[in-house]
């Protein structure tokens, strides 16, 4: 009997997707879990694995067409099998509608309708399918510990460790070198934000007066999300500045110690300081719900990344409080590179609890960023530059940065918001 290929639900809020490319043509052979097509949602572009092995009998949805979740995209089976030729939607009325509690997720979010479906294994997410394919893991031998026995990425990683001994190298906790090993602050130059990534070059749409620029799915989603955030949360922005001498000194020494394999930018320091602030003021790591204010157990930090095609995407570093400075830097490098090359997985942009936008890389001094709902706040970091400041009643030249914190005034008041931002400033100015 032929197998349906359906438009997957690649996240809790995803209701439709656009087919951007078929990796196989009608009549081509395909293996189970092999990548079959590319789908673009309002968040990411991802590869969808084949739910079964066989021959691609019929493609129902052409490239460029946008359809709702659960729409049948194609049929896979044996040559000559009879199949329907019209599109339809798969009904899931028999399935429970309760959403999983994001606070109970310890590895990757369990998606209600992941990309691959197997009668014996249940739902297989794109992350799991790709990892299994790359590591040549037979998923029928992996015990699932997720919701309803589903196989998670952690299950596959544990299986690989047990059977091959392969595991990711532990990230050592970074130790600050002695002061004598550091160079003097007067040797630092901050006319530009040194060695931060340059603003990504964008393929901006050609603008012709009088014409209408078509809206991409990502641009539509950004517009809807920003409008919804401003309507939902009463935004208040508070601004403080931080003196960055200690961070700059540490960064120069840390870059030498870390070697060329890690690009250590100021973003890692900002994220580490945010972690310190969220630990000191847990209310800043929360969301507004009808039942009350949910204070999150996990610290999952999003970071805004500019896309070459225009717009922003916010990949998320999960459990950021468990990572060292170098661990954060590695995650930043990986997520930013995959974001700009269109290789993020749906899991990479979900379940953030707080967001950083480092707009200083483009030369901006400070901004009033819009909250990434349903989070309670977002921190903007401006350009780091030398400015005259008063120190002990004397004028000194110091590397300074403006930090702007937009927060949901339903959740935090001015005192608690300023307390959080003060902790971020303290962490940066007293870097240990």
ROGU-140669 format. One record per residue (C-alpha): x, y, z; residue number from 0. Coordinates in nm, 3 decimals. Each point is the difference from the previous one (the first is absolute). Layout:
// residues N
{xx = X yy = Y zz = Z num = NUM} .
...
//
This chain:
// residues 432
{xx = 0.000 yy = 0.000 zz = 0.000 num = 0} .
{xx = 0.145 yy = 0.343 zz = -0.093 num = 1} .
{xx = 0.122 yy = 0.230 zz = 0.279 num = 2} .
{xx = -0.106 yy = 0.364 zz = 0.028 num = 3} .
{xx = 0.257 yy = 0.277 zz = 0.034 num = 4} .
{xx = -0.167 yy = 0.277 zz = 0.199 num = 5} .
{xx = 0.085 yy = 0.361 zz = 0.074 num = 6} .
{xx = 0.151 yy = -0.029 zz = 0.350 num = 7} .
{xx = -0.087 yy = 0.215 zz = 0.299 num = 8} .
{xx = 0.347 yy = 0.137 zz = 0.071 num = 9} .
{xx = -0.087 yy = 0.183 zz = 0.318 num = 10} .
{xx = -0.291 yy = 0.077 zz = 0.226 num = 11} .
{xx = -0.095 yy = 0.325 zz = -0.176 num = 12} .
{xx = 0.062 yy = -0.116 zz = -0.358 num = 13} .
{xx = -0.319 yy = -0.032 zz = -0.207 num = 14} .
{xx = 0.136 yy = -0.012 zz = -0.354 num = 15} .
{xx = 0.315 yy = -0.050 zz = -0.202 num = 16} .
{xx = 0.136 yy = 0.070 zz = -0.348 num = 17} .
{xx = 0.164 yy = -0.270 zz = -0.211 num = 18} .
{xx = 0.329 yy = 0.156 zz = -0.114 num = 19} .
{xx = 0.155 yy = -0.302 zz = -0.168 num = 20} .
{xx = -0.043 yy = -0.370 zz = -0.074 num = 21} .
{xx = 0.323 yy = -0.197 zz = 0.046 num = 22} .
{xx = -0.143 yy = -0.295 zz = -0.193 num = 23} .
{xx = -0.207 yy = -0.015 zz = -0.317 num = 24} .
{xx = -0.295 yy = -0.220 zz = -0.088 num = 25} .
{xx = 0.122 yy = -0.352 zz = -0.066 num = 26} .
{xx = 0.315 yy = 0.038 zz = 0.211 num = 27} .
{xx = 0.089 yy = -0.256 zz = 0.264 num = 28} .
{xx = 0.030 yy = 0.124 zz = 0.357 num = 29} .
{xx = 0.107 yy = -0.153 zz = 0.329 num = 30} .
{xx = -0.190 yy = 0.039 zz = 0.324 num = 31} .
{xx = 0.110 yy = 0.315 zz = 0.191 num = 32} .
{xx = 0.187 yy = 0.126 zz = -0.306 num = 33} .
{xx = -0.061 yy = 0.371 zz = -0.065 num = 34} .
{xx = -0.291 yy = 0.034 zz = -0.243 num = 35} .
{xx = -0.089 yy = 0.371 zz = -0.022 num = 36} .
{xx = 0.069 yy = 0.342 zz = 0.146 num = 37} .
{xx = -0.272 yy = 0.192 zz = 0.181 num = 38} .
{xx = 0.005 yy = 0.366 zz = 0.105 num = 39} .
{xx = -0.216 yy = 0.109 zz = 0.292 num = 40} .
{xx = -0.026 yy = 0.344 zz = 0.153 num = 41} .
{xx = 0.299 yy = -0.090 zz = 0.216 num = 42} .
{xx = 0.250 yy = -0.220 zz = -0.188 num = 43} .
{xx = 0.067 yy = -0.201 zz = -0.313 num = 44} .
{xx = 0.051 yy = -0.369 zz = 0.072 num = 45} .
{xx = 0.034 yy = -0.333 zz = -0.174 num = 46} .
{xx = -0.283 yy = -0.249 zz = 0.042 num = 47} .
{xx = 0.104 yy = -0.368 zz = 0.013 num = 48} .
{xx = -0.188 yy = -0.271 zz = -0.183 num = 49} .
{xx = -0.247 yy = -0.189 zz = 0.224 num = 50} .
{xx = 0.061 yy = -0.324 zz = -0.192 num = 51} .
{xx = 0.228 yy = -0.164 zz = -0.254 num = 52} .
{xx = -0.110 yy = -0.063 zz = -0.358 num = 53} .
{xx = -0.069 yy = 0.205 zz = -0.310 num = 54} .
{xx = -0.128 yy = 0.355 zz = -0.013 num = 55} .
{xx = -0.321 yy = -0.072 zz = -0.189 num = 56} .
{xx = -0.168 yy = 0.339 zz = -0.015 num = 57} .
{xx = 0.074 yy = 0.358 zz = 0.105 num = 58} .
{xx = -0.321 yy = 0.184 zz = 0.084 num = 59} .
{xx = 0.136 yy = 0.337 zz = 0.115 num = 60} .
{xx = 0.242 yy = 0.179 zz = -0.235 num = 61} .
{xx = 0.291 yy = 0.220 zz = 0.099 num = 62} .
{xx = -0.109 yy = 0.343 zz = 0.118 num = 63} .
{xx = -0.346 yy = -0.101 zz = 0.121 num = 64} .
{xx = -0.104 yy = 0.068 zz = 0.361 num = 65} .
{xx = -0.231 yy = -0.251 zz = 0.167 num = 66} .
{xx = -0.137 yy = -0.066 zz = 0.346 num = 67} .
{xx = 0.155 yy = -0.242 zz = 0.246 num = 68} .
{xx = -0.109 yy = -0.364 zz = -0.056 num = 69} .
{xx = -0.062 yy = 0.052 zz = -0.374 num = 70} .
{xx = 0.111 yy = -0.301 zz = -0.206 num = 71} .
{xx = 0.304 yy = 0.106 zz = -0.202 num = 72} .
{xx = 0.086 yy = -0.322 zz = -0.182 num = 73} .
{xx = -0.032 yy = -0.378 zz = -0.007 num = 74} .
{xx = 0.272 yy = -0.263 zz = 0.041 num = 75} .
{xx = -0.044 yy = -0.366 zz = -0.086 num = 76} .
{xx = 0.077 yy = -0.266 zz = -0.257 num = 77} .
{xx = -0.019 yy = 0.072 zz = -0.375 num = 78} .
{xx = -0.347 yy = -0.066 zz = -0.138 num = 79} .
{xx = -0.187 yy = 0.045 zz = 0.327 num = 80} .
{xx = -0.324 yy = 0.194 zz = -0.030 num = 81} .
{xx = -0.009 yy = 0.330 zz = 0.188 num = 82} .
{xx = -0.238 yy = 0.296 zz = 0.037 num = 83} .
{xx = 0.099 yy = 0.297 zz = -0.215 num = 84} .
{xx = -0.169 yy = 0.278 zz = 0.195 num = 85} .
{xx = 0.129 yy = 0.174 zz = 0.310 num = 86} .
{xx = -0.156 yy = -0.060 zz = 0.338 num = 87} .
{xx = 0.069 yy = 0.058 zz = 0.365 num = 88} .
{xx = 0.082 yy = -0.268 zz = 0.254 num = 89} .
{xx = -0.238 yy = -0.004 zz = 0.296 num = 90} .
{xx = 0.143 yy = -0.026 zz = 0.350 num = 91} .
{xx = -0.329 yy = 0.030 zz = 0.188 num = 92} .
{xx = 0.077 yy = -0.321 zz = 0.185 num = 93} .
{xx = 0.318 yy = 0.148 zz = 0.145 num = 94} .
{xx = 0.005 yy = 0.191 zz = 0.330 num = 95} .
{xx = 0.008 yy = 0.376 zz = -0.034 num = 96} .
{xx = 0.183 yy = 0.081 zz = 0.318 num = 97} .
{xx = 0.320 yy = 0.194 zz = -0.065 num = 98} .
{xx = 0.317 yy = -0.123 zz = 0.167 num = 99} .
{xx = 0.122 yy = 0.207 zz = 0.293 num = 100} .
{xx = 0.311 yy = 0.181 zz = -0.120 num = 101} .
{xx = 0.141 yy = -0.001 zz = 0.352 num = 102} .
{xx = 0.023 yy = -0.381 zz = -0.004 num = 103} .
{xx = 0.206 yy = -0.007 zz = -0.319 num = 104} .
{xx = 0.362 yy = -0.079 zz = 0.074 num = 105} .
{xx = 0.139 yy = -0.063 zz = -0.347 num = 106} .
{xx = -0.200 yy = 0.100 zz = -0.305 num = 107} .
{xx = -0.364 yy = 0.105 zz = -0.011 num = 108} .
{xx = -0.238 yy = -0.281 zz = -0.088 num = 109} .
{xx = -0.179 yy = 0.119 zz = -0.313 num = 110} .
{xx = -0.360 yy = -0.105 zz = -0.042 num = 111} .
{xx = 0.055 yy = -0.104 zz = -0.362 num = 112} .
{xx = 0.373 yy = -0.043 zz = -0.071 num = 113} .
{xx = 0.124 yy = -0.033 zz = -0.355 num = 114} .
{xx = 0.034 yy = -0.377 zz = -0.023 num = 115} .
{xx = -0.262 yy = -0.255 zz = 0.099 num = 116} .
{xx = 0.047 yy = -0.372 zz = 0.052 num = 117} .
{xx = -0.267 yy = -0.253 zz = 0.095 num = 118} .
{xx = 0.231 yy = -0.174 zz = 0.247 num = 119} .
{xx = 0.217 yy = 0.288 zz = 0.122 num = 120} .
{xx = -0.261 yy = 0.275 zz = 0.008 num = 121} .
{xx = 0.105 yy = 0.354 zz = -0.080 num = 122} .
{xx = 0.361 yy = 0.066 zz = -0.101 num = 123} .
{xx = 0.115 yy = 0.363 zz = 0.005 num = 124} .
{xx = 0.234 yy = 0.136 zz = -0.269 num = 125} .
{xx = 0.276 yy = 0.040 zz = 0.261 num = 126} .
{xx = -0.024 yy = -0.367 zz = 0.102 num = 127} .
{xx = -0.029 yy = -0.123 zz = -0.358 num = 128} .
{xx = 0.306 yy = 0.194 zz = -0.114 num = 129} .
{xx = 0.212 yy = -0.109 zz = 0.298 num = 130} .
{xx = -0.099 yy = -0.364 zz = -0.051 num = 131} .
{xx = 0.081 yy = 0.022 zz = -0.370 num = 132} .
{xx = 0.341 yy = 0.163 zz = 0.057 num = 133} .
{xx = 0.100 yy = -0.244 zz = 0.275 num = 134} .
{xx = -0.158 yy = -0.303 zz = -0.171 num = 135} .
{xx = -0.222 yy = -0.079 zz = 0.299 num = 136} .
{xx = -0.286 yy = -0.249 zz = -0.034 num = 137} .
{xx = -0.280 yy = 0.187 zz = 0.177 num = 138} .
{xx = -0.192 yy = -0.324 zz = 0.060 num = 139} .
{xx = 0.272 yy = -0.087 zz = 0.255 num = 140} .
{xx = -0.024 yy = 0.331 zz = 0.186 num = 141} .
{xx = -0.231 yy = 0.024 zz = 0.300 num = 142} .
{xx = -0.199 yy = 0.323 zz = 0.000 num = 143} .
{xx = -0.040 yy = 0.196 zz = 0.322 num = 144} .
{xx = -0.206 yy = 0.289 zz = -0.138 num = 145} .
{xx = -0.374 yy = 0.051 zz = 0.009 num = 146} .
{xx = -0.185 yy = -0.324 zz = -0.085 num = 147} .
{xx = 0.334 yy = -0.176 zz = -0.041 num = 148} .
{xx = 0.123 yy = 0.224 zz = -0.280 num = 149} .
{xx = 0.370 yy = -0.004 zz = -0.081 num = 150} .
{xx = 0.179 yy = 0.326 zz = 0.087 num = 151} .
{xx = 0.341 yy = 0.127 zz = -0.102 num = 152} .
{xx = 0.127 yy = -0.083 zz = 0.347 num = 153} .
{xx = -0.109 yy = -0.363 zz = -0.043 num = 154} .
{xx = 0.201 yy = -0.028 zz = -0.322 num = 155} .
{xx = 0.305 yy = 0.169 zz = 0.152 num = 156} .
{xx = -0.011 yy = -0.236 zz = 0.301 num = 157} .
{xx = -0.033 yy = -0.299 zz = -0.234 num = 158} .
{xx = 0.306 yy = 0.115 zz = -0.196 num = 159} .
{xx = 0.199 yy = 0.044 zz = 0.321 num = 160} .
{xx = -0.094 yy = -0.347 zz = 0.126 num = 161} .
{xx = 0.075 yy = -0.183 zz = -0.324 num = 162} .
{xx = 0.290 yy = 0.194 zz = -0.151 num = 163} .
{xx = 0.141 yy = 0.203 zz = 0.289 num = 164} .
{xx = -0.030 yy = 0.313 zz = -0.213 num = 165} .
{xx = -0.091 yy = 0.309 zz = 0.198 num = 166} .
{xx = 0.048 yy = 0.370 zz = -0.022 num = 167} .
{xx = 0.307 yy = 0.130 zz = 0.179 num = 168} .
{xx = -0.079 yy = 0.166 zz = 0.328 num = 169} .
{xx = 0.038 yy = 0.377 zz = -0.004 num = 170} .
{xx = 0.238 yy = 0.107 zz = 0.276 num = 171} .
{xx = -0.097 yy = 0.284 zz = 0.229 num = 172} .
{xx = 0.195 yy = 0.307 zz = -0.103 num = 173} .
{xx = 0.251 yy = 0.130 zz = 0.252 num = 174} .
{xx = 0.096 yy = 0.365 zz = 0.008 num = 175} .
{xx = 0.378 yy = 0.049 zz = -0.036 num = 176} .
{xx = 0.196 yy = 0.194 zz = 0.257 num = 177} .
{xx = 0.002 yy = 0.379 zz = -0.042 num = 178} .
{xx = 0.370 yy = -0.006 zz = -0.080 num = 179} .
{xx = -0.072 yy = -0.195 zz = -0.318 num = 180} .
{xx = -0.227 yy = 0.268 zz = -0.139 num = 181} .
{xx = 0.093 yy = 0.306 zz = -0.204 num = 182} .
{xx = -0.077 yy = 0.352 zz = 0.116 num = 183} .
{xx = -0.343 yy = 0.153 zz = -0.069 num = 184} .
{xx = 0.163 yy = 0.299 zz = -0.175 num = 185} .
{xx = 0.109 yy = -0.233 zz = -0.280 num = 186} .
{xx = -0.360 yy = -0.077 zz = -0.096 num = 187} .
{xx = -0.169 yy = 0.174 zz = -0.291 num = 188} .
{xx = -0.379 yy = 0.025 zz = -0.004 num = 189} .
{xx = -0.071 yy = 0.232 zz = -0.290 num = 190} .
{xx = -0.192 yy = -0.299 zz = -0.136 num = 191} .
{xx = -0.125 yy = -0.308 zz = 0.178 num = 192} .
{xx = 0.322 yy = -0.192 zz = -0.045 num = 193} .
{xx = -0.022 yy = -0.339 zz = -0.165 num = 194} .
{xx = -0.376 yy = -0.028 zz = 0.031 num = 195} .
{xx = -0.152 yy = -0.150 zz = -0.315 num = 196} .
{xx = -0.054 yy = 0.263 zz = -0.266 num = 197} .
{xx = -0.362 yy = 0.062 zz = -0.095 num = 198} .
{xx = -0.102 yy = -0.273 zz = -0.238 num = 199} .
{xx = -0.035 yy = 0.108 zz = -0.361 num = 200} .
{xx = -0.361 yy = -0.027 zz = -0.106 num = 201} .
{xx = -0.157 yy = -0.074 zz = -0.333 num = 202} .
{xx = -0.255 yy = 0.274 zz = 0.045 num = 203} .
{xx = -0.290 yy = -0.004 zz = -0.244 num = 204} .
{xx = 0.041 yy = 0.258 zz = -0.273 num = 205} .
{xx = -0.218 yy = 0.294 zz = 0.097 num = 206} .
{xx = -0.173 yy = 0.178 zz = -0.288 num = 207} .
{xx = -0.223 yy = 0.297 zz = 0.084 num = 208} .
{xx = -0.364 yy = -0.078 zz = -0.074 num = 209} .
{xx = 0.040 yy = -0.378 zz = 0.016 num = 210} .
{xx = -0.109 yy = -0.242 zz = 0.273 num = 211} .
{xx = 0.260 yy = -0.230 zz = 0.154 num = 212} .
{xx = -0.144 yy = -0.351 zz = 0.055 num = 213} .
{xx = -0.007 yy = -0.115 zz = 0.363 num = 214} .
{xx = 0.198 yy = -0.312 zz = 0.085 num = 215} .
{xx = -0.135 yy = -0.240 zz = 0.266 num = 216} .
{xx = 0.273 yy = 0.116 zz = 0.241 num = 217} .
{xx = -0.077 yy = 0.370 zz = -0.058 num = 218} .
{xx = -0.372 yy = -0.064 zz = 0.057 num = 219} .
{xx = 0.074 yy = -0.185 zz = 0.321 num = 220} .
{xx = 0.233 yy = 0.273 zz = 0.127 num = 221} .
{xx = -0.268 yy = 0.262 zz = -0.063 num = 222} .
{xx = -0.271 yy = -0.203 zz = 0.170 num = 223} .
{xx = 0.223 yy = -0.085 zz = 0.295 num = 224} .
{xx = 0.112 yy = 0.359 zz = 0.056 num = 225} .
{xx = -0.356 yy = 0.134 zz = -0.018 num = 226} .
{xx = -0.125 yy = -0.269 zz = 0.233 num = 227} .
{xx = 0.277 yy = 0.070 zz = 0.250 num = 228} .
{xx = -0.069 yy = 0.374 zz = 0.011 num = 229} .
{xx = -0.374 yy = -0.061 zz = 0.038 num = 230} .
{xx = 0.047 yy = -0.265 zz = 0.268 num = 231} .
{xx = 0.266 yy = 0.135 zz = 0.234 num = 232} .
{xx = 0.036 yy = 0.354 zz = 0.137 num = 233} .
{xx = 0.363 yy = 0.068 zz = -0.095 num = 234} .
{xx = 0.232 yy = 0.201 zz = 0.223 num = 235} .
{xx = 0.370 yy = 0.048 zz = -0.079 num = 236} .
{xx = 0.267 yy = 0.078 zz = 0.258 num = 237} .
{xx = 0.360 yy = 0.087 zz = -0.099 num = 238} .
{xx = 0.328 yy = -0.035 zz = 0.188 num = 239} .
{xx = 0.360 yy = 0.009 zz = -0.114 num = 240} .
{xx = 0.281 yy = -0.237 zz = 0.085 num = 241} .
{xx = 0.375 yy = 0.050 zz = 0.005 num = 242} .
{xx = 0.160 yy = -0.283 zz = -0.199 num = 243} .
{xx = 0.371 yy = 0.015 zz = 0.090 num = 244} .
{xx = 0.006 yy = -0.325 zz = 0.197 num = 245} .
{xx = -0.195 yy = -0.186 zz = -0.267 num = 246} .
{xx = 0.231 yy = 0.130 zz = -0.274 num = 247} .
{xx = 0.311 yy = -0.104 zz = 0.191 num = 248} .
{xx = -0.138 yy = -0.344 zz = 0.069 num = 249} .
{xx = -0.110 yy = -0.043 zz = -0.360 num = 250} .
{xx = 0.346 yy = 0.071 zz = -0.141 num = 251} .
{xx = 0.158 yy = -0.255 zz = 0.232 num = 252} .
{xx = -0.283 yy = -0.252 zz = -0.053 num = 253} .
{xx = 0.035 yy = 0.021 zz = -0.380 num = 254} .
{xx = 0.368 yy = -0.090 zz = 0.026 num = 255} .
{xx = -0.076 yy = -0.293 zz = 0.227 num = 256} .
{xx = -0.297 yy = -0.126 zz = -0.200 num = 257} .
{xx = 0.187 yy = -0.002 zz = -0.331 num = 258} .
{xx = -0.133 yy = 0.052 zz = -0.349 num = 259} .
{xx = -0.276 yy = -0.260 zz = 0.030 num = 260} .
{xx = -0.228 yy = 0.228 zz = 0.205 num = 261} .
{xx = -0.111 yy = 0.348 zz = -0.105 num = 262} .
{xx = -0.051 yy = 0.168 zz = 0.336 num = 263} .
{xx = -0.213 yy = 0.313 zz = -0.045 num = 264} .
{xx = -0.151 yy = 0.240 zz = 0.251 num = 265} .
{xx = -0.335 yy = -0.170 zz = -0.056 num = 266} .
{xx = 0.115 yy = -0.290 zz = 0.217 num = 267} .
{xx = 0.078 yy = 0.241 zz = 0.285 num = 268} .
{xx = -0.337 yy = 0.172 zz = -0.033 num = 269} .
{xx = -0.177 yy = -0.337 zz = 0.015 num = 270} .
{xx = 0.203 yy = -0.110 zz = 0.302 num = 271} .
{xx = -0.087 yy = 0.328 zz = 0.176 num = 272} .
{xx = -0.368 yy = -0.053 zz = -0.083 num = 273} .
{xx = 0.017 yy = -0.343 zz = 0.162 num = 274} .
{xx = 0.138 yy = 0.164 zz = 0.315 num = 275} .
{xx = -0.282 yy = 0.255 zz = -0.007 num = 276} .
{xx = -0.272 yy = -0.261 zz = -0.049 num = 277} .
{xx = 0.136 yy = -0.207 zz = 0.289 num = 278} .
{xx = -0.006 yy = 0.305 zz = 0.225 num = 279} .
{xx = -0.348 yy = 0.113 zz = -0.115 num = 280} .
{xx = -0.190 yy = -0.316 zz = -0.110 num = 281} .
{xx = -0.311 yy = 0.206 zz = -0.075 num = 282} .
{xx = 0.179 yy = 0.134 zz = -0.308 num = 283} .
{xx = 0.005 yy = -0.357 zz = -0.136 num = 284} .
{xx = -0.377 yy = -0.040 zz = -0.019 num = 285} .
{xx = -0.314 yy = 0.016 zz = -0.215 num = 286} .
{xx = -0.348 yy = 0.138 zz = 0.052 num = 287} .
{xx = -0.283 yy = -0.257 zz = -0.005 num = 288} .
{xx = -0.370 yy = 0.015 zz = 0.082 num = 289} .
{xx = 0.070 yy = -0.215 zz = 0.305 num = 290} .
{xx = 0.276 yy = 0.226 zz = 0.126 num = 291} .
{xx = 0.367 yy = 0.082 zz = -0.055 num = 292} .
{xx = 0.198 yy = -0.307 zz = -0.100 num = 293} .
{xx = 0.360 yy = 0.019 zz = 0.124 num = 294} .
{xx = 0.201 yy = -0.234 zz = -0.220 num = 295} .
{xx = 0.226 yy = -0.269 zz = 0.141 num = 296} .
{xx = 0.227 yy = 0.008 zz = -0.304 num = 297} .
{xx = 0.208 yy = 0.292 zz = -0.124 num = 298} .
{xx = -0.028 yy = -0.022 zz = -0.379 num = 299} .
{xx = 0.154 yy = 0.307 zz = -0.161 num = 300} .
{xx = -0.098 yy = 0.116 zz = -0.347 num = 301} .
{xx = 0.232 yy = 0.217 zz = -0.208 num = 302} .
{xx = -0.123 yy = 0.206 zz = -0.294 num = 303} .
{xx = 0.184 yy = -0.079 zz = -0.325 num = 304} .
{xx = -0.033 yy = 0.209 zz = -0.316 num = 305} .
{xx = -0.069 yy = -0.209 zz = -0.310 num = 306} .
{xx = 0.167 yy = 0.063 zz = -0.338 num = 307} .
{xx = -0.345 yy = 0.010 zz = -0.164 num = 308} .
{xx = -0.122 yy = 0.259 zz = 0.249 num = 309} .
{xx = -0.183 yy = -0.029 zz = 0.330 num = 310} .
{xx = 0.105 yy = -0.160 zz = 0.325 num = 311} .
{xx = -0.015 yy = -0.344 zz = 0.152 num = 312} .
{xx = 0.055 yy = -0.087 zz = 0.366 num = 313} .
{xx = 0.175 yy = -0.334 zz = 0.058 num = 314} .
{xx = -0.001 yy = -0.116 zz = 0.362 num = 315} .
{xx = 0.285 yy = -0.124 zz = 0.222 num = 316} .
{xx = -0.165 yy = -0.255 zz = 0.228 num = 317} .
{xx = 0.115 yy = -0.027 zz = 0.363 num = 318} .
{xx = 0.235 yy = 0.295 zz = -0.044 num = 319} .
{xx = 0.068 yy = 0.007 zz = 0.373 num = 320} .
{xx = 0.172 yy = -0.340 zz = -0.029 num = 321} .
{xx = 0.255 yy = 0.120 zz = -0.256 num = 322} .
{xx = 0.340 yy = 0.158 zz = 0.055 num = 323} .
{xx = 0.103 yy = 0.315 zz = -0.182 num = 324} .
{xx = 0.172 yy = -0.203 zz = -0.272 num = 325} .
{xx = -0.303 yy = -0.230 zz = -0.013 num = 326} .
{xx = -0.221 yy = 0.302 zz = -0.065 num = 327} .
{xx = 0.240 yy = 0.123 zz = -0.269 num = 328} .
{xx = -0.013 yy = -0.336 zz = -0.179 num = 329} .
{xx = -0.380 yy = -0.002 zz = 0.008 num = 330} .
{xx = -0.013 yy = 0.358 zz = -0.129 num = 331} .
{xx = 0.235 yy = -0.083 zz = -0.289 num = 332} .
{xx = -0.196 yy = -0.312 zz = -0.094 num = 333} .
{xx = -0.349 yy = 0.150 zz = 0.018 num = 334} .
{xx = 0.094 yy = 0.323 zz = -0.179 num = 335} .
{xx = 0.171 yy = -0.188 zz = -0.283 num = 336} .
{xx = -0.292 yy = -0.239 zz = -0.045 num = 337} .
{xx = -0.250 yy = 0.286 zz = 0.021 num = 338} .
{xx = 0.169 yy = 0.190 zz = -0.283 num = 339} .
{xx = 0.037 yy = -0.311 zz = -0.214 num = 340} .
{xx = -0.362 yy = -0.108 zz = 0.053 num = 341} .
{xx = 0.088 yy = -0.319 zz = 0.186 num = 342} .
{xx = -0.177 yy = 0.055 zz = 0.333 num = 343} .
{xx = -0.230 yy = -0.273 zz = 0.125 num = 344} .
{xx = -0.345 yy = 0.086 zz = 0.144 num = 345} .
{xx = 0.128 yy = -0.090 zz = 0.347 num = 346} .
{xx = 0.269 yy = 0.270 zz = -0.030 num = 347} .
{xx = -0.253 yy = 0.284 zz = 0.013 num = 348} .
{xx = -0.242 yy = -0.126 zz = 0.265 num = 349} .
{xx = -0.046 yy = 0.034 zz = 0.376 num = 350} .
{xx = 0.211 yy = 0.310 zz = 0.058 num = 351} .
{xx = -0.054 yy = 0.171 zz = 0.336 num = 352} .
{xx = 0.199 yy = 0.324 zz = -0.056 num = 353} .
{xx = 0.155 yy = 0.170 zz = -0.304 num = 354} .
{xx = 0.312 yy = 0.205 zz = -0.078 num = 355} .
{xx = 0.029 yy = 0.227 zz = -0.303 num = 356} .
{xx = 0.356 yy = 0.119 zz = -0.052 num = 357} .
{xx = -0.080 yy = 0.294 zz = -0.226 num = 358} .
{xx = 0.338 yy = 0.160 zz = 0.075 num = 359} .
{xx = 0.162 yy = -0.214 zz = -0.269 num = 360} .
{xx = -0.163 yy = 0.230 zz = -0.256 num = 361} .
{xx = 0.115 yy = 0.318 zz = 0.179 num = 362} .
{xx = -0.319 yy = 0.075 zz = 0.196 num = 363} .
{xx = 0.055 yy = 0.160 zz = 0.342 num = 364} .
{xx = -0.328 yy = -0.100 zz = 0.162 num = 365} .
{xx = -0.349 yy = -0.110 zz = -0.100 num = 366} .
{xx = -0.343 yy = -0.082 zz = 0.143 num = 367} .
{xx = -0.042 yy = -0.365 zz = -0.109 num = 368} .
{xx = -0.341 yy = -0.170 zz = -0.018 num = 369} .
{xx = -0.061 yy = -0.295 zz = 0.232 num = 370} .
{xx = 0.007 yy = -0.345 zz = -0.161 num = 371} .
{xx = -0.332 yy = -0.140 zz = 0.124 num = 372} .
{xx = -0.083 yy = -0.178 zz = 0.223 num = 373} .
{xx = 0.320 yy = 0.102 zz = 0.180 num = 374} .
{xx = 0.001 yy = 0.279 zz = 0.256 num = 375} .
{xx = 0.302 yy = 0.194 zz = -0.124 num = 376} .
{xx = 0.274 yy = 0.061 zz = -0.257 num = 377} .
{xx = 0.343 yy = 0.159 zz = 0.045 num = 378} .
{xx = 0.160 yy = 0.218 zz = -0.266 num = 379} .
{xx = 0.380 yy = 0.047 zz = 0.002 num = 380} .
{xx = 0.135 yy = 0.300 zz = -0.186 num = 381} .
{xx = 0.335 yy = 0.090 zz = -0.154 num = 382} .
{xx = 0.300 yy = -0.026 zz = 0.233 num = 383} .
{xx = 0.203 yy = 0.319 zz = -0.035 num = 384} .
{xx = 0.238 yy = 0.208 zz = 0.205 num = 385} .
{xx = -0.164 yy = 0.298 zz = 0.171 num = 386} .
{xx = 0.105 yy = 0.247 zz = 0.268 num = 387} .
{xx = -0.149 yy = -0.090 zz = 0.337 num = 388} .
{xx = 0.051 yy = 0.128 zz = 0.353 num = 389} .
{xx = 0.196 yy = -0.240 zz = 0.223 num = 390} .
{xx = 0.087 yy = 0.112 zz = 0.355 num = 391} .
{xx = -0.073 yy = 0.363 zz = -0.091 num = 392} .
{xx = 0.236 yy = -0.016 zz = -0.299 num = 393} .
{xx = -0.072 yy = -0.036 zz = -0.369 num = 394} .
{xx = 0.115 yy = -0.333 zz = -0.146 num = 395} .
{xx = -0.037 yy = -0.163 zz = -0.339 num = 396} .
{xx = -0.176 yy = -0.335 zz = 0.034 num = 397} .
{xx = -0.158 yy = -0.253 zz = -0.239 num = 398} .
{xx = -0.374 yy = 0.038 zz = 0.063 num = 399} .
{xx = -0.318 yy = -0.166 zz = -0.122 num = 400} .
{xx = -0.366 yy = 0.094 zz = 0.032 num = 401} .
{xx = -0.231 yy = -0.284 zz = 0.107 num = 402} .
{xx = -0.372 yy = 0.050 zz = -0.067 num = 403} .
{xx = -0.245 yy = -0.238 zz = 0.167 num = 404} .
{xx = -0.360 yy = -0.010 zz = -0.125 num = 405} .
{xx = -0.228 yy = -0.182 zz = 0.244 num = 406} .
{xx = -0.365 yy = -0.097 zz = 0.039 num = 407} .
{xx = -0.144 yy = 0.242 zz = 0.257 num = 408} .
{xx = -0.271 yy = -0.253 zz = 0.087 num = 409} .
{xx = 0.270 yy = -0.225 zz = 0.145 num = 410} .
{xx = 0.278 yy = 0.229 zz = 0.122 num = 411} .
{xx = -0.009 yy = 0.346 zz = 0.146 num = 412} .
{xx = 0.277 yy = 0.256 zz = -0.025 num = 413} .
{xx = 0.180 yy = -0.113 zz = 0.314 num = 414} .
{xx = 0.022 yy = -0.368 zz = -0.093 num = 415} .
{xx = 0.093 yy = 0.081 zz = -0.362 num = 416} .
{xx = 0.275 yy = 0.238 zz = 0.109 num = 417} .
{xx = 0.122 yy = -0.259 zz = 0.248 num = 418} .
{xx = 0.039 yy = -0.254 zz = -0.281 num = 419} .
{xx = 0.181 yy = 0.244 zz = -0.227 num = 420} .
{xx = 0.226 yy = 0.112 zz = 0.284 num = 421} .
{xx = 0.103 yy = -0.363 zz = 0.051 num = 422} .
{xx = 0.089 yy = -0.026 zz = -0.370 num = 423} .
{xx = 0.209 yy = 0.316 zz = 0.026 num = 424} .
{xx = 0.170 yy = -0.127 zz = 0.316 num = 425} .
{xx = 0.092 yy = -0.329 zz = -0.168 num = 426} .
{xx = 0.162 yy = 0.183 zz = -0.292 num = 427} .
{xx = 0.183 yy = 0.261 zz = 0.204 num = 428} .
{xx = 0.130 yy = -0.253 zz = 0.255 num = 429} .
{xx = 0.080 yy = -0.286 zz = -0.234 num = 430} .
{xx = 0.169 yy = -0.284 zz = 0.186 num = 431} .
//
